């Protein structure tokens, strides 16, 4: 390391202690000194919090094991804060059940070490980096230095933006709730939401120290309201993002099963990570909400509140607003400082009058506005995806060439395929050569037709057939409901497949 007499501080949560021990043993066998609290903070250690701060002040670098538990750990967050305040180099390690995209934005620009697979190779990379003079991380150090220079040479500003997603069954009152929250309006004959509706809202930052409400800074909120019709559920997952707040809206007149509470909570958990969830029992003027609140909160710890509302009688709306303001202000990314050049790129992309943007065009906009480093461009587009400015599937090579600016452009393409007469007649077998007959070629070029098909594959709405065919796909939900006769399998070996979440497209019937 740069300081050969120095040591490395290890930050971790208790559930990751087994991985921590493995790392400590490996680093020490490679001649690297390690400071770990369960060795240094023995019983009788005076003022152990001060000892941790002292270790972080004098260490050469910090290695932090990142996992869902680590992100929830008050002490891991404090240790990271100490290390950052002392300007220490931080090496994040993914150890289990998480992904880079769900981590604090300030760490996304770091080079990650992934121990979820090939852990031995990851440890060797870490040891080489810590031995110095950082040869293995030369590219990463350049990226980090460039990012720091961006911060230094340009003004910065906090993000102050977040995303709220409303989900739930059809006719539970999601759109009425949005109108009441944002505009204090209620329409008794509210039309059903078809597809996706996106509204803008502002809430007062609850962390602001100013006492005057007028002078306290505001947080801009993108409110996504999804149509509740069964056919739309399959495409919800395209837009469910981490770093968001979810409102699961229920009809208080219906039971827990009829509201499909656990289905929605599992869907949020699968795609939203540990994003906070508020359960809203709407139409409570007609009946009190009757669900297993304690059991649900125990099973899904990211439920941060349950509130009963009535848009008609204006019940519970102010309480829900306070809840939302609190949760929005507490989102970890909201107060992160980013270069103003990032916001210039964000505003230019948001102002484009187009259904999509090619990634090359995005890079051009970045280059024109002093966001030239590849790592910064990747981090920025991830940030824009989570805020809902762009829908970009960064982890899928098939989908990386294109970002979606108009969500309905992709959902409408999928709906037209799923509802096509040709697909129904072929009993769920889709030949991609006929996409031009299904999708309007003025809206969807051949390249864009294949993009829509790739999106369907990514989210397992269709599957390519094995064999020689390069153009034939199976859309399982359009298969006939009647089980086909395949012979007598009485003594055959049986298997069961269990899926954690499996959205149904049509709820058992095809629209044709």
C-alpha positions as CSV (number, residue, x, y, z in Angstrom):
1,X,0.0,0.0,0.0
2,X,1.0,3.6,-0.2
3,X,1.8,3.4,3.5
4,X,3.6,0.1,4.1
5,X,3.2,0.5,7.9
6,X,-0.5,1.1,7.6
7,X,-3.4,-1.3,7.9
8,X,-6.8,-1.9,6.4
9,X,-10.1,-1.4,8.3
10,X,-12.8,-4.0,7.6
11,X,-16.4,-2.9,7.8
12,X,-19.1,-5.6,7.9
13,X,-22.5,-6.7,9.4
14,X,-22.7,-9.6,11.8
15,X,-24.5,-11.8,9.3
16,X,-21.4,-11.5,7.0
17,X,-18.9,-12.5,9.7
18,X,-18.0,-15.8,8.0
19,X,-17.1,-13.9,4.8
20,X,-15.2,-11.3,6.9
21,X,-13.0,-14.1,8.5
22,X,-12.2,-15.5,5.1
23,X,-11.1,-12.1,3.8
24,X,-9.0,-11.4,7.0
25,X,-7.2,-14.7,6.7
26,X,-6.4,-14.2,3.0
27,X,-5.2,-10.6,3.4
28,X,-2.9,-11.5,6.3
29,X,-1.5,-14.5,4.4
30,X,-0.6,-11.9,1.8
31,X,1.3,-9.7,4.2
32,X,-1.5,-7.1,4.7
33,X,-2.3,-5.8,8.2
34,X,-6.0,-5.8,9.1
35,X,-8.0,-4.1,11.8
36,X,-11.3,-5.8,12.6
37,X,-13.5,-4.9,15.6
38,X,-14.1,-8.3,17.0
39,X,-10.4,-8.6,17.7
40,X,-9.6,-5.1,18.8
41,X,-12.7,-4.3,20.8
42,X,-12.4,-6.9,23.5
43,X,-14.4,-6.7,26.7
44,X,-13.2,-3.8,28.8
45,X,-12.2,-1.6,25.9
46,X,-13.0,1.9,26.9
47,X,-15.1,4.1,24.7
48,X,-15.2,1.6,21.8
49,X,-16.9,4.1,19.4
50,X,-13.9,6.4,19.7
51,X,-11.6,3.4,19.0
52,X,-13.5,2.7,15.8
53,X,-13.2,6.3,14.7
54,X,-9.5,6.4,15.6
55,X,-8.9,3.3,13.5
56,X,-10.7,4.8,10.5
57,X,-8.7,8.0,11.0
58,X,-5.4,6.2,10.9
59,X,-6.0,3.3,8.5
60,X,-4.7,3.3,4.9
61,X,-7.9,2.1,3.4
62,X,-11.3,0.7,4.2
63,X,-12.7,-2.6,2.9
64,X,-16.5,-2.7,3.4
65,X,-18.6,-5.9,2.8
66,X,-21.9,-4.8,1.3
67,X,-25.1,-6.8,1.6
68,X,-28.7,-6.1,2.5
69,X,-27.9,-6.4,6.2
70,X,-24.9,-4.1,5.9
71,X,-27.0,-1.4,4.3
72,X,-29.4,-1.7,7.2
73,X,-26.6,-1.6,9.8
74,X,-26.3,1.7,11.6
75,X,-22.7,1.0,12.4
76,X,-21.7,0.1,8.8
77,X,-23.2,3.4,7.7
78,X,-21.4,5.3,10.4
79,X,-18.1,3.7,9.6
80,X,-18.5,4.6,5.9
81,X,-19.3,8.2,6.9
82,X,-16.1,8.3,9.1
83,X,-14.0,6.9,6.3
84,X,-15.3,9.4,3.8
85,X,-14.9,12.3,6.1
86,X,-11.2,11.3,6.5
87,X,-10.7,11.0,2.8
88,X,-10.0,7.2,3.0
89,X,-10.0,5.0,-0.1
90,X,-13.0,2.7,0.1
91,X,-13.1,-0.8,-1.5
92,X,-16.7,-2.1,-1.7
93,X,-17.2,-5.8,-1.9
94,X,-20.5,-7.4,-2.9
95,X,-20.9,-10.5,-0.7
96,X,-24.5,-11.7,-1.1
97,X,-28.1,-10.9,-2.2
98,X,-27.5,-7.5,-3.7
99,X,-26.5,-5.7,-6.8
100,X,-24.4,-2.6,-7.6
101,X,-27.5,-0.7,-8.8
102,X,-29.1,-0.8,-5.4
103,X,-26.2,0.7,-3.5
104,X,-25.7,4.3,-2.4
105,X,-24.9,6.5,-5.5
106,X,-21.7,7.9,-3.9
107,X,-20.3,4.3,-4.1
108,X,-21.4,3.4,-7.6
109,X,-18.4,5.2,-9.0
110,X,-16.1,2.8,-7.2
111,X,-14.6,-0.3,-8.7
112,X,-16.5,-3.2,-7.2
113,X,-15.1,-6.6,-6.1
114,X,-17.8,-9.3,-6.4
115,X,-17.5,-12.3,-4.0
116,X,-20.8,-13.7,-4.9
117,X,-19.0,-15.9,-7.5
118,X,-15.3,-16.7,-8.1
119,X,-14.5,-15.6,-4.6
120,X,-10.9,-16.7,-4.7
121,X,-10.2,-14.6,-7.8
122,X,-12.0,-11.7,-6.1
123,X,-9.7,-12.0,-3.0
124,X,-6.6,-12.1,-5.2
125,X,-7.7,-8.9,-6.9
126,X,-8.4,-7.3,-3.6
127,X,-5.0,-8.3,-2.2
128,X,-3.1,-7.1,-5.3
129,X,-4.9,-3.7,-5.1
130,X,-4.1,-3.3,-1.4
131,X,-0.4,-4.2,-1.8
132,X,0.1,-1.2,-4.0
133,X,1.0,0.8,-5.8
134,X,-2.6,0.0,-7.0
135,X,-1.5,-1.5,-10.4
136,X,-4.6,-3.6,-10.8
137,X,-6.9,-0.7,-10.0
138,X,-5.1,1.8,-12.2
139,X,-8.2,2.2,-14.4
140,X,-10.4,2.5,-11.4
141,X,-8.2,5.0,-9.7
142,X,-8.2,7.1,-12.9
143,X,-12.0,7.0,-12.9
144,X,-12.3,7.9,-9.2
145,X,-9.7,10.7,-9.6
146,X,-11.6,12.0,-12.6
147,X,-14.9,11.9,-10.7
148,X,-13.3,13.8,-7.8
149,X,-11.9,16.4,-10.2
150,X,-15.4,16.8,-11.7
151,X,-16.6,17.5,-8.2
152,X,-13.8,19.9,-7.5
153,X,-13.8,21.9,-10.7
154,X,-17.5,22.3,-11.0
155,X,-20.3,23.2,-8.7
156,X,-22.4,20.5,-7.2
157,X,-26.0,20.2,-6.1
158,X,-28.0,17.6,-4.3
159,X,-30.3,15.3,-6.3
160,X,-33.5,16.2,-4.5
161,X,-35.5,14.0,-6.7
162,X,-37.3,10.7,-6.1
163,X,-39.8,8.3,-7.6
164,X,-43.1,7.0,-6.2
165,X,-44.8,3.9,-7.7
166,X,-48.4,3.1,-7.1
167,X,-49.4,-0.5,-7.6
168,X,-52.5,-2.6,-6.8
169,X,-55.6,-4.2,-8.4
170,X,-57.8,-2.4,-10.8
171,X,-60.5,0.0,-9.4
172,X,-58.9,0.3,-5.9
173,X,-58.6,4.0,-6.4
174,X,-54.9,4.6,-7.3
175,X,-55.6,7.5,-9.7
176,X,-58.1,9.1,-7.2
177,X,-55.4,8.9,-4.6
178,X,-52.9,10.6,-6.9
179,X,-55.4,13.4,-7.7
180,X,-56.2,13.9,-4.0
181,X,-52.5,13.9,-2.9
182,X,-51.2,16.2,-5.7
183,X,-54.2,18.4,-6.6
184,X,-56.6,18.0,-3.7
185,X,-59.3,16.9,-6.2
186,X,-61.7,14.0,-6.3
187,X,-63.8,12.8,-9.3
188,X,-66.5,10.3,-8.5
189,X,-66.4,9.0,-12.1
190,X,-62.7,8.7,-12.4
191,X,-61.7,6.9,-15.7
192,X,-59.6,3.8,-15.4
193,X,-55.9,4.3,-16.1
194,X,-54.9,2.7,-19.3
195,X,-51.2,1.9,-19.3
196,X,-49.0,4.4,-17.3
197,X,-49.6,7.9,-16.0
198,X,-46.7,10.0,-14.7
199,X,-47.3,13.1,-12.6
200,X,-44.9,15.6,-11.0
201,X,-45.1,16.5,-7.3
202,X,-43.1,18.5,-4.8
203,X,-42.7,17.8,-1.1
204,X,-40.8,19.7,1.6
205,X,-37.5,18.2,2.6
206,X,-38.0,17.0,6.2
207,X,-34.3,17.0,6.9
208,X,-33.9,20.7,6.2
209,X,-32.9,22.6,9.3
210,X,-34.7,25.8,8.3
211,X,-37.9,26.4,10.3
212,X,-39.6,28.6,7.7
213,X,-41.6,26.3,5.4
214,X,-41.3,28.7,2.5
215,X,-37.5,28.7,2.6
216,X,-37.0,24.9,3.1
217,X,-35.8,23.1,0.1
218,X,-38.2,21.0,-2.0
219,X,-37.8,17.5,-3.3
220,X,-39.2,16.8,-6.8
221,X,-41.2,13.5,-7.0
222,X,-42.0,11.5,-10.1
223,X,-45.3,9.7,-9.4
224,X,-45.9,6.6,-11.5
225,X,-49.5,5.4,-11.6
226,X,-50.0,1.9,-13.2
227,X,-53.2,0.6,-14.7
228,X,-54.5,-2.2,-12.5
229,X,-56.0,-4.3,-15.3
230,X,-54.6,-7.9,-15.2
231,X,-53.2,-7.7,-18.7
232,X,-50.9,-4.8,-17.6
233,X,-49.3,-6.6,-14.7
234,X,-46.7,-8.4,-16.8
235,X,-45.2,-5.2,-18.0
236,X,-45.1,-3.5,-14.5
237,X,-41.8,-5.2,-13.9
238,X,-40.2,-3.2,-16.7
239,X,-40.5,0.0,-14.6
240,X,-40.2,-1.2,-11.0
241,X,-36.9,0.2,-9.8
242,X,-34.8,0.3,-6.7
243,X,-34.3,3.6,-4.8
244,X,-38.1,4.2,-5.1
245,X,-41.1,4.4,-2.7
246,X,-44.0,2.1,-3.3
247,X,-47.6,2.7,-2.5
248,X,-49.5,-0.5,-2.5
249,X,-53.2,0.6,-2.7
250,X,-55.9,-1.7,-1.5
251,X,-59.7,-1.6,-1.5
252,X,-60.6,-1.7,2.2
253,X,-63.9,-3.3,1.3
254,X,-62.1,-6.4,0.1
255,X,-60.0,-9.0,2.0
256,X,-56.3,-9.7,1.9
257,X,-56.6,-12.4,-0.7
258,X,-59.0,-10.4,-3.0
259,X,-56.5,-7.5,-2.9
260,X,-53.7,-10.0,-3.7
261,X,-51.5,-8.3,-1.1
262,X,-48.8,-10.8,-1.0
263,X,-48.6,-11.0,-4.8
264,X,-47.9,-7.3,-5.0
265,X,-45.4,-7.3,-2.1
266,X,-43.5,-10.1,-3.7
267,X,-43.5,-8.3,-7.0
268,X,-42.1,-5.2,-5.3
269,X,-39.5,-7.3,-3.4
270,X,-38.3,-8.9,-6.6
271,X,-37.8,-5.7,-8.6
272,X,-37.7,-2.9,-6.0
273,X,-35.2,-4.5,-3.6
274,X,-35.5,-2.9,-0.1
275,X,-37.4,0.2,-1.3
276,X,-39.9,1.3,1.4
277,X,-43.5,0.3,1.0
278,X,-46.6,2.1,2.4
279,X,-49.8,0.1,2.3
280,X,-52.8,2.3,1.7
281,X,-56.3,0.9,2.6
282,X,-58.5,3.1,0.4
283,X,-62.3,3.6,0.5
284,X,-62.1,3.2,4.3
285,X,-65.2,5.3,4.7
286,X,-67.2,2.2,3.6
287,X,-65.3,-0.4,5.6
288,X,-62.2,-0.6,7.8
289,X,-59.1,-2.3,6.4
290,X,-59.0,-5.9,7.5
291,X,-55.5,-7.4,6.8
292,X,-52.9,-9.1,8.9
293,X,-50.9,-6.0,9.5
294,X,-48.5,-7.3,12.1
295,X,-47.8,-10.5,10.1
296,X,-47.2,-8.7,6.8
297,X,-44.8,-6.2,8.5
298,X,-42.9,-9.1,10.0
299,X,-42.7,-11.0,6.7
300,X,-41.9,-7.9,4.6
301,X,-39.7,-5.6,6.8
302,X,-39.6,-2.9,4.1
303,X,-43.2,-2.0,4.9
304,X,-42.8,1.3,6.7
305,X,-46.4,2.2,7.3
306,X,-50.1,1.3,6.9
307,X,-52.7,4.0,6.6
308,X,-56.4,4.0,5.8
309,X,-57.8,6.7,3.5
310,X,-60.9,7.9,1.8
311,X,-60.6,10.2,-1.1
312,X,-64.3,10.9,-1.1
313,X,-64.4,11.9,2.6
314,X,-60.8,13.3,2.8
315,X,-59.8,10.8,5.4
316,X,-56.2,9.9,6.1
317,X,-54.8,12.0,3.2
318,X,-52.8,14.4,5.4
319,X,-51.4,11.5,7.4
320,X,-50.4,9.8,4.2
321,X,-48.7,13.0,2.9
322,X,-46.7,13.3,6.1
323,X,-45.7,9.6,5.8
324,X,-44.6,10.1,2.2
325,X,-42.6,13.3,3.0
326,X,-40.8,11.5,5.8
327,X,-39.9,8.5,3.6
328,X,-38.9,10.6,0.6
329,X,-36.7,12.8,2.7
330,X,-35.1,9.6,4.2
331,X,-34.2,8.1,0.9
332,X,-30.4,7.6,0.9
333,X,-29.8,9.0,-2.6
334,X,-31.9,12.2,-2.4
335,X,-29.2,14.3,-0.7
336,X,-26.2,12.9,-2.6
337,X,-24.2,15.8,-4.2
338,X,-23.5,15.4,-7.9
339,X,-21.8,17.6,-10.5
340,X,-24.1,20.1,-12.1
341,X,-23.0,18.8,-15.5
342,X,-24.9,15.6,-14.7
343,X,-28.1,17.6,-14.2
344,X,-27.6,19.4,-17.5
345,X,-27.5,16.0,-19.2
346,X,-30.5,14.9,-17.3
347,X,-32.6,17.9,-18.3
348,X,-31.6,17.6,-22.0
349,X,-32.6,14.0,-22.1
350,X,-35.9,14.7,-20.3
351,X,-36.7,17.4,-22.8
352,X,-36.3,15.2,-25.9
353,X,-39.5,14.7,-27.9
354,X,-38.9,11.0,-28.7
355,X,-40.0,7.6,-27.7
356,X,-36.4,6.4,-27.2
357,X,-32.8,7.4,-27.3
358,X,-29.9,5.4,-28.8
359,X,-27.1,4.9,-26.3
360,X,-24.7,6.5,-28.7
361,X,-26.8,9.7,-28.7
362,X,-26.8,9.6,-24.9
363,X,-23.0,9.4,-24.9
364,X,-22.8,12.4,-27.3
365,X,-25.0,14.5,-25.0
366,X,-22.7,13.5,-22.1
367,X,-19.6,14.4,-24.0
368,X,-21.0,17.7,-25.0
369,X,-21.6,18.5,-21.3
370,X,-18.3,17.4,-19.7
371,X,-19.4,13.9,-18.6
372,X,-16.8,12.1,-20.6
373,X,-15.7,9.2,-18.4
374,X,-17.4,5.9,-19.3
375,X,-17.9,5.0,-15.6
376,X,-19.6,8.4,-14.9
377,X,-21.8,7.9,-18.0
378,X,-22.8,4.4,-16.7
379,X,-23.5,5.7,-13.2
380,X,-25.5,8.6,-14.5
381,X,-27.8,6.5,-16.7
382,X,-28.4,4.2,-13.7
383,X,-29.4,7.2,-11.7
384,X,-31.7,8.4,-14.5
385,X,-33.3,4.9,-14.7
386,X,-34.1,4.8,-11.0
387,X,-35.6,8.4,-11.1
388,X,-37.8,7.4,-14.1
389,X,-36.2,9.8,-16.6
390,X,-35.2,6.9,-18.8
391,X,-35.8,3.2,-18.8
392,X,-32.5,1.6,-19.5
393,X,-31.7,-2.1,-19.0
394,X,-28.0,-1.7,-18.3
395,X,-27.3,-5.3,-17.3
396,X,-28.6,-6.8,-20.5
397,X,-26.3,-6.7,-23.6
398,X,-29.3,-7.2,-26.0
399,X,-31.0,-4.0,-24.7
400,X,-28.0,-1.7,-24.0
401,X,-28.1,0.0,-27.4
402,X,-31.5,1.7,-26.6
403,X,-33.0,3.7,-23.8
404,X,-36.8,4.1,-23.5
405,X,-38.0,7.7,-22.9
406,X,-41.7,7.0,-23.4
407,X,-42.8,4.0,-21.3
408,X,-45.9,3.5,-23.3
409,X,-43.9,3.0,-26.4
410,X,-42.5,-0.3,-25.1
411,X,-45.7,-1.4,-23.2
412,X,-47.9,-0.8,-26.2
413,X,-45.6,-2.8,-28.4
414,X,-45.7,-5.7,-25.9
415,X,-49.5,-5.4,-25.6
416,X,-50.0,-5.5,-29.4
417,X,-47.9,-8.7,-29.6
418,X,-49.7,-10.4,-26.7
419,X,-53.1,-9.4,-28.1
420,X,-52.4,-10.2,-31.7
421,X,-54.9,-12.4,-33.6
422,X,-51.9,-14.2,-35.2
423,X,-50.5,-15.2,-31.9
424,X,-53.8,-16.5,-30.6
425,X,-54.4,-18.5,-33.8
426,X,-51.0,-20.1,-33.5
427,X,-51.7,-21.0,-29.9
428,X,-48.9,-19.0,-28.3
429,X,-46.3,-19.6,-31.0
430,X,-44.8,-16.4,-32.4
431,X,-42.7,-16.2,-35.6
432,X,-40.6,-13.0,-35.4
433,X,-40.7,-12.7,-39.2
434,X,-44.4,-11.6,-38.9
435,X,-43.7,-8.8,-36.3
436,X,-44.1,-6.3,-39.1
437,X,-47.7,-7.3,-39.5
438,X,-48.4,-6.9,-35.8
439,X,-46.5,-3.7,-35.0
440,X,-46.9,-0.5,-37.0
441,X,-43.6,-0.1,-38.9
442,X,-43.9,3.7,-38.7
443,X,-43.6,3.5,-34.9
444,X,-41.5,0.4,-34.7
445,X,-38.7,-0.2,-37.2
446,X,-37.4,-3.7,-37.7
447,X,-34.6,-3.0,-35.2
448,X,-37.2,-1.7,-32.7
449,X,-39.5,-4.7,-33.2
450,X,-36.6,-6.9,-32.2
451,X,-35.9,-4.7,-29.2
452,X,-39.5,-5.2,-28.0
453,X,-39.0,-8.9,-28.5
454,X,-35.8,-8.8,-26.5
455,X,-37.6,-7.0,-23.7
456,X,-40.2,-9.8,-23.6
457,X,-37.4,-12.4,-23.4
458,X,-35.6,-10.5,-20.6
459,X,-38.7,-10.6,-18.5
460,X,-39.7,-14.1,-19.5
461,X,-42.8,-13.2,-21.4
462,X,-41.6,-15.3,-24.3
463,X,-38.9,-18.0,-24.9
464,X,-37.0,-18.9,-28.0
465,X,-37.5,-22.5,-29.1
466,X,-34.6,-24.9,-28.8
467,X,-33.4,-26.3,-32.1
468,X,-32.7,-24.9,-35.5
469,X,-35.3,-22.2,-35.6
470,X,-33.9,-18.7,-35.1
471,X,-37.3,-16.9,-35.5
472,X,-39.8,-18.9,-33.5
473,X,-40.8,-18.1,-29.9
474,X,-43.2,-19.5,-27.3
475,X,-45.5,-17.1,-25.4
476,X,-46.6,-19.3,-22.5
477,X,-49.6,-17.3,-21.4
478,X,-51.3,-17.7,-24.8
479,X,-51.1,-21.4,-24.6
480,X,-54.6,-23.1,-24.6
481,X,-55.9,-23.4,-21.0
482,X,-57.0,-27.0,-21.7
483,X,-54.2,-29.4,-20.8
484,X,-53.0,-31.3,-23.9
485,X,-53.1,-35.1,-23.8
486,X,-49.5,-36.5,-23.9
487,X,-50.1,-40.1,-23.1
488,X,-50.0,-42.2,-19.9
489,X,-47.3,-41.0,-17.5
490,X,-48.5,-42.9,-14.5
491,X,-45.1,-44.3,-13.3
492,X,-42.9,-41.4,-14.6
493,X,-40.7,-39.2,-12.4
494,X,-42.5,-36.0,-11.4
495,X,-41.1,-32.5,-10.9
496,X,-42.5,-29.3,-9.6
497,X,-41.3,-25.9,-10.5
498,X,-41.8,-23.0,-8.0
499,X,-41.5,-19.4,-9.0
500,X,-41.2,-16.6,-6.3
501,X,-43.3,-14.3,-8.5
502,X,-45.0,-15.1,-11.7
503,X,-47.2,-12.3,-13.2
504,X,-50.2,-13.5,-15.1
505,X,-51.0,-11.6,-18.3
506,X,-54.6,-12.2,-18.9
507,X,-55.9,-13.8,-15.7
508,X,-57.0,-17.0,-17.4
509,X,-58.7,-15.7,-20.5
510,X,-57.5,-14.3,-23.8
511,X,-59.2,-11.1,-25.0
512,X,-60.0,-12.6,-28.5
